[in-house]
Structure formats: structure tokens, C-alpha cells
Amino acid sequence: MIKGARKRTELPALPAIPKDIVETIHSKLFETLRDKFSLMDTLGNCWIDEELKKIPLPTNMRSMNFSTKPIIRGQRVPLDNPDAKVIRPFIHWMDEHGCEDLDLSVTFVGEKVSDVLSFSNLKVGKSVHSGDVRHRRGPCAEYIDIDIQDALNGGYKYAVIDVRNFNGGGLSSLETSFGIMEREHPESNKTWLPETISNCQSLESTSSNTLIAIIDLETKEYIMLDIDSSGFVTARSDFKNTLKVIQQYAELPKVSVYDLVLLHVEGRGKQVTLDENIDTFFKYEDFSYSYEETGKLMGV
């Protein structure tokens, strides 16, 4: 990701560096960081939360949209309501002149099956789209109800949420918000209760297409993306790019906040279990919705 960019830049293919050289470079880098951290104040006995392995080191955060819960791109976040049976992503926008056409879509992907739920295909199993809203003056909205268990029964593991401007203009050209609701059951209604909204963000990209998040249906976790896609106006025509995004972000990060914390602990403390006396806790909740603490450990 180039500094300030909102999507990955593909680099030319180069001959692979021998594995032993790569490992030597990695070990020297980590050794240098560990030595640097050892000069800082001691941490004593430390407990490190294994869940920190799900948080990538924050990079390029200036390109992220404003969100009620600042989350690092690629971070896995559990559902606020573990008993939720339906996830409802929605978009809301203001169409001042009645000439806008935003589309909310969900791409379902499994090992052997895939499908796209959108304005042109309003139902996948028991998951449903609210219907296409276009060229309607005033406040507008679309939502999709994702039936988690039904999608799993259909062989799907991931659901990728995206928003596209069918007219081709940037999402920043109009007042647009995206949110996610966690619900006990699917229900068509005109009143959406704020207490079921788990996160909400403004969409301020100059691109017409933004991939919002991947939902891991098996683990009931969001993998936050907020990255721009290519110029295709429909999710179905952009399926290959969506698959690439899943491959890039579905696995645990190669370098995580856990790895950074471990370098600090190895350099100026001792890692212990919860059964021992602990001087310093590194908990998931202290790092999950704020990258300020991570920034301190990075020397930012």
C-alpha cells in the first residue's frame, strides 16, 4: 500500500530472494528492534493476550474513512452480539436532486460455491436485499440481511460487503454513511433501532467503489477493509478482485501487534502466564479500537 493510497499497487514480478536470506534479514531486523527496546523502562512480568495476533500493525491509517470505532485495516473484530443471527449492513445517502444511484452488495464465497447478493439478485438462500433505490430525491437507504446460519449451510465461509456508485462518481461527491447492525432475526422495517448498530462510518473516498469489510461467517468476526476497488460498477463484474482481497486479508497478519508487544517483552520484561504475578498486562481490548497504544510501542 503506497502512502496515502486506498488500494494496493501491484508491483512487477521479480526473482524470489532465497529463503535463508529472507530469514536472516527478518532475524536481524527483530534483533535490532529488541535491542532498542531493551534500553527503555523495564516492564517486569508481562501477560500478552493471544487475541493481539488478529490486529495488524497500523499502516496508512490516514487513508481510512472516519468511523465511530477506529479499526486498523485488516483487523479481525468479533461481533458485538455473539448471539446475533442476522447481520444487516446498510448505506444511507442524501440525494438532493434525485439523480444518484448507490448500490450495496454482498459477495458470498465458499470453497466450492459463490454468489452475489445485489440489486440484480435480491435473494441468496434466506439472505435478502431491501431492493434497488435510484434517482429518489431526499434521504435514501439500502440494506442487506445476511442470515449467518443459512449462509453457512449453503457452503459459504465469507461475505464481502461493498458499496458502489453506479453513476461512476466518487462516493465523496455526496453525503454517504455506511453501518452494520447485528440482529436477532431478519425483519423488514422502516425504523432502525440505534442500539443494534455495531459500527458506522462516513464514506469519503474519491473512488466510486469501496470494499467495506469481510465477514467470517464461521468465526463471527469482521475483517475491516475500507479499500477501493477497480472501476467495475457491479460486484458481480468485479468478482476476481474480490477474491484477491479475501486471499490478502482473510489470513492472520504476517506481522501483528502481538509480534510488536513480544519484542518489547523479550527486550525489557518477562512473559508469564495468568497464574503468576503480573506487572504489565497487554490486553486485546486496550488495542482493538485505538491504535494510540500501538503507536507508543512503535515510537510514534
VMD Tcl script that draws the C-alpha trace (Angstrom):
set ca {
  {0.00 0.00 0.00}
  {1.63 3.24 -1.15}
  {1.46 6.01 1.46}
  {-1.94 7.71 1.30}
  {-3.39 5.16 -1.17}
  {-6.71 3.38 -0.64}
  {-5.92 0.24 -2.64}
  {-2.90 -1.94 -3.26}
  {-0.47 -1.17 -6.09}
  {0.67 -4.25 -7.98}
  {4.44 -4.40 -8.42}
  {6.29 -6.18 -11.25}
  {7.25 -9.78 -10.60}
  {10.88 -10.18 -9.52}
  {13.06 -13.27 -8.94}
  {12.48 -14.68 -5.47}
  {15.11 -13.94 -2.82}
  {16.45 -17.20 -1.32}
  {14.53 -18.19 1.81}
  {17.62 -18.28 4.05}
  {18.49 -14.69 3.13}
  {14.92 -13.54 3.88}
  {15.02 -15.29 7.26}
  {18.39 -13.69 8.06}
  {17.05 -10.22 7.22}
  {13.97 -10.82 9.40}
  {16.01 -12.04 12.36}
  {18.42 -9.07 12.14}
  {15.54 -6.59 12.00}
  {13.83 -8.12 15.02}
  {17.15 -8.36 16.88}
  {17.81 -4.65 16.27}
  {14.33 -3.69 17.50}
  {14.65 -5.91 20.56}
  {18.00 -4.29 21.44}
  {16.46 -0.83 21.03}
  {13.51 -1.69 23.28}
  {15.84 -3.13 25.95}
  {17.08 0.41 26.68}
  {13.58 1.51 27.73}
  {11.97 1.21 31.18}
  {11.50 -2.34 32.43}
  {8.06 -3.96 32.11}
  {8.54 -6.69 34.71}
  {6.38 -9.80 34.40}
  {4.10 -9.47 31.35}
  {0.97 -11.23 30.13}
  {0.23 -10.99 26.39}
  {-3.28 -11.63 25.05}
  {-3.18 -14.15 22.16}
  {-6.02 -12.21 20.50}
  {-3.49 -9.46 19.65}
  {-2.38 -11.73 16.79}
  {-5.57 -10.66 14.99}
  {-4.55 -6.98 14.87}
  {-2.12 -5.98 12.09}
  {0.41 -3.25 12.73}
  {-1.31 0.02 11.72}
  {-0.11 1.43 8.39}
  {-1.56 4.05 6.04}
  {-4.30 4.98 8.52}
  {-4.64 8.48 7.05}
  {-6.47 6.94 4.07}
  {-9.17 5.36 6.26}
  {-12.70 6.80 6.38}
  {-13.92 8.36 9.62}
  {-15.54 5.71 11.81}
  {-17.28 5.65 15.18}
  {-14.83 2.85 16.09}
  {-11.35 3.41 14.60}
  {-10.20 -0.02 13.44}
  {-6.98 -0.99 11.72}
  {-7.33 -2.15 8.13}
  {-7.27 -5.97 8.11}
  {-8.13 -6.30 11.80}
  {-10.46 -9.08 12.93}
  {-13.22 -7.84 15.22}
  {-15.76 -10.14 16.92}
  {-19.47 -9.36 16.65}
  {-20.69 -7.11 19.47}
  {-23.60 -9.51 19.93}
  {-22.34 -13.12 19.81}
  {-25.96 -14.34 19.67}
  {-26.76 -12.35 16.52}
  {-28.29 -14.49 13.82}
  {-28.53 -11.77 11.17}
  {-26.02 -9.11 10.13}
  {-27.52 -6.09 8.40}
  {-25.07 -3.84 6.51}
  {-26.72 -0.64 5.26}
  {-25.93 2.56 3.39}
  {-27.66 5.89 3.81}
  {-27.23 8.86 1.48}
  {-28.82 12.17 0.66}
  {-29.89 12.63 -2.97}
  {-30.52 16.35 -3.30}
  {-31.58 16.35 -6.95}
  {-32.87 12.80 -7.45}
  {-30.05 11.73 -9.77}
  {-27.87 9.44 -7.63}
  {-27.63 5.64 -7.73}
  {-25.64 3.94 -4.98}
  {-25.63 0.16 -4.69}
  {-24.94 -2.05 -1.68}
  {-23.80 -5.61 -2.45}
  {-22.57 -8.71 -0.63}
  {-20.40 -11.35 -2.31}
  {-20.66 -14.80 -0.71}
  {-17.62 -17.06 -1.13}
  {-17.04 -20.65 -0.05}
  {-14.57 -23.35 -1.00}
  {-16.74 -24.60 -3.88}
  {-19.55 -22.04 -4.18}
  {-20.00 -18.31 -4.65}
  {-22.83 -15.86 -5.33}
  {-23.52 -12.13 -5.29}
  {-26.48 -10.55 -3.46}
  {-27.26 -7.19 -5.04}
  {-29.91 -5.07 -6.78}
  {-29.92 -7.56 -9.67}
  {-30.16 -10.65 -7.45}
  {-32.26 -9.86 -4.37}
  {-32.01 -13.21 -2.61}
  {-29.30 -15.78 -1.85}
  {-30.79 -18.51 0.31}
  {-32.53 -16.74 3.18}
  {-30.32 -13.64 2.89}
  {-32.17 -10.77 1.20}
  {-31.60 -7.33 -0.32}
  {-34.01 -4.49 0.51}
  {-34.29 -3.52 -3.16}
  {-32.67 -1.05 -5.54}
  {-33.07 2.66 -4.69}
  {-32.13 5.03 -7.51}
  {-32.88 8.60 -8.56}
  {-35.02 9.25 -5.49}
  {-34.85 12.79 -4.13}
  {-34.17 13.15 -0.43}
  {-32.83 10.65 2.11}
  {-32.21 7.17 0.66}
  {-31.09 3.83 2.05}
  {-30.45 0.22 1.11}
  {-29.77 -2.71 3.41}
  {-29.00 -6.42 3.20}
  {-29.94 -9.03 5.81}
  {-27.32 -11.78 5.96}
  {-28.66 -14.95 7.57}
  {-25.48 -16.35 9.09}
  {-26.51 -19.97 9.63}
  {-28.28 -20.27 6.29}
  {-25.19 -18.94 4.50}
  {-23.01 -21.48 6.33}
  {-25.47 -24.23 5.39}
  {-25.08 -23.11 1.77}
  {-21.32 -23.71 1.93}
  {-20.23 -20.08 2.27}
  {-17.44 -19.03 4.64}
  {-17.00 -15.34 3.79}
  {-19.33 -12.47 2.93}
  {-17.69 -9.37 1.42}
  {-19.61 -6.08 1.74}
  {-19.12 -3.31 -0.80}
  {-20.68 0.00 -1.87}
  {-20.58 1.22 -5.50}
  {-21.70 4.37 -7.24}
  {-23.44 3.11 -10.37}
  {-23.16 6.56 -11.96}
  {-19.38 6.32 -11.68}
  {-18.75 9.36 -9.48}
  {-16.76 9.26 -6.25}
  {-18.54 8.31 -3.04}
  {-17.28 11.59 -1.58}
  {-19.44 13.52 -4.04}
  {-22.50 13.08 -1.80}
  {-23.24 12.68 1.90}
  {-22.96 8.94 2.48}
  {-22.82 6.76 5.59}
  {-22.33 3.01 5.99}
  {-23.23 0.98 9.05}
  {-23.56 -2.55 10.36}
  {-26.39 -3.81 12.56}
  {-26.42 -7.10 14.46}
  {-29.92 -8.50 14.79}
  {-31.62 -11.49 16.36}
  {-33.80 -12.08 13.28}
  {-34.40 -10.64 9.77}
  {-37.24 -8.14 9.63}
  {-38.32 -5.60 7.02}
  {-39.00 -2.32 8.79}
  {-38.83 1.43 8.33}
  {-37.47 2.22 11.80}
  {-33.95 1.06 12.61}
  {-33.12 0.94 16.31}
  {-29.78 2.67 17.02}
  {-28.87 0.20 19.77}
  {-28.43 -2.59 17.20}
  {-25.83 -0.63 15.22}
  {-22.35 -2.01 16.00}
  {-20.37 0.43 13.84}
  {-20.95 3.33 11.47}
  {-18.64 5.29 9.18}
  {-18.73 8.01 6.57}
  {-17.72 7.11 3.00}
  {-15.38 9.82 1.76}
  {-13.41 8.06 -0.97}
  {-12.95 9.75 -4.36}
  {-13.32 6.27 -5.88}
  {-16.74 5.03 -6.95}
  {-16.20 1.60 -5.35}
  {-15.22 0.72 -1.78}
  {-14.89 -2.74 -0.23}
  {-16.03 -2.22 3.35}
  {-15.44 -5.47 5.23}
  {-15.20 -9.24 5.07}
  {-17.44 -11.20 7.43}
  {-16.01 -14.54 8.51}
  {-19.30 -16.39 8.94}
  {-17.71 -19.32 10.79}
  {-15.87 -17.33 13.45}
  {-18.45 -14.48 13.53}
  {-15.81 -11.82 13.02}
  {-15.50 -8.74 10.83}
  {-12.28 -8.19 8.90}
  {-12.29 -4.44 8.30}
  {-11.09 -3.35 4.84}
  {-12.11 0.17 3.74}
  {-10.17 -0.17 0.48}
  {-11.04 0.98 -3.01}
  {-11.75 -1.48 -5.78}
  {-11.33 -1.20 -9.54}
  {-13.75 0.66 -11.81}
  {-16.41 -2.03 -12.23}
  {-19.89 -0.70 -11.45}
  {-21.28 -4.01 -10.15}
  {-19.93 -6.50 -7.62}
  {-20.58 -9.42 -9.97}
  {-18.31 -7.96 -12.65}
  {-15.61 -7.33 -10.02}
  {-15.62 -10.87 -8.61}
  {-11.96 -11.69 -9.38}
  {-10.75 -8.62 -7.50}
  {-12.96 -9.52 -4.53}
  {-11.37 -12.98 -4.38}
  {-7.90 -11.37 -4.32}
  {-8.94 -9.21 -1.38}
  {-10.15 -12.29 0.55}
  {-6.82 -14.02 -0.11}
  {-4.90 -10.96 1.11}
  {-6.84 -10.27 4.28}
  {-8.57 -13.46 5.45}
  {-5.41 -14.95 6.97}
  {-3.87 -13.65 10.19}
  {-1.44 -10.75 9.58}
  {2.20 -11.65 8.98}
  {3.29 -9.02 11.49}
  {0.80 -8.25 14.23}
  {0.53 -6.14 17.35}
  {1.30 -9.36 19.24}
  {4.70 -9.56 17.50}
  {5.48 -5.94 18.40}
  {4.49 -6.46 22.05}
  {6.54 -9.68 22.21}
  {9.67 -7.81 21.05}
  {9.17 -5.29 23.87}
  {8.63 -8.06 26.44}
  {11.68 -10.01 25.26}
  {13.77 -6.83 25.36}
  {12.69 -5.38 28.72}
  {10.49 -7.86 30.55}
  {9.50 -11.48 31.01}
  {6.49 -13.25 29.54}
  {4.45 -15.14 32.14}
  {1.07 -16.85 32.43}
  {-2.02 -15.65 34.27}
  {-1.10 -17.98 37.17}
  {1.95 -15.87 38.03}
  {2.44 -12.40 39.46}
  {1.94 -9.89 36.63}
  {3.26 -6.34 36.44}
  {2.08 -5.44 32.93}
  {-0.99 -6.63 31.00}
  {-1.24 -6.35 27.22}
  {-4.96 -6.91 26.61}
  {-6.80 -7.08 23.29}
  {-9.39 -4.50 24.35}
  {-6.66 -1.91 25.01}
  {-5.52 -2.09 21.38}
  {-8.62 -3.14 19.40}
  {-10.42 0.20 18.93}
  {-7.48 2.58 19.30}
  {-4.07 2.42 17.68}
  {-2.68 5.03 20.09}
  {-1.20 2.38 22.39}
  {0.29 0.55 19.41}
  {1.75 3.85 18.20}
  {3.52 4.33 21.53}
  {5.15 0.91 21.23}
  {6.18 1.75 17.65}
  {7.76 5.00 18.83}
  {5.23 7.16 17.01}
}
mol new
graphics top color blue
foreach p $ca { graphics top sphere $p radius 0.5 }
foreach p [lrange $ca 0 end-1] q [lrange $ca 1 end] { graphics top cylinder $p $q radius 0.2 }
display resetview
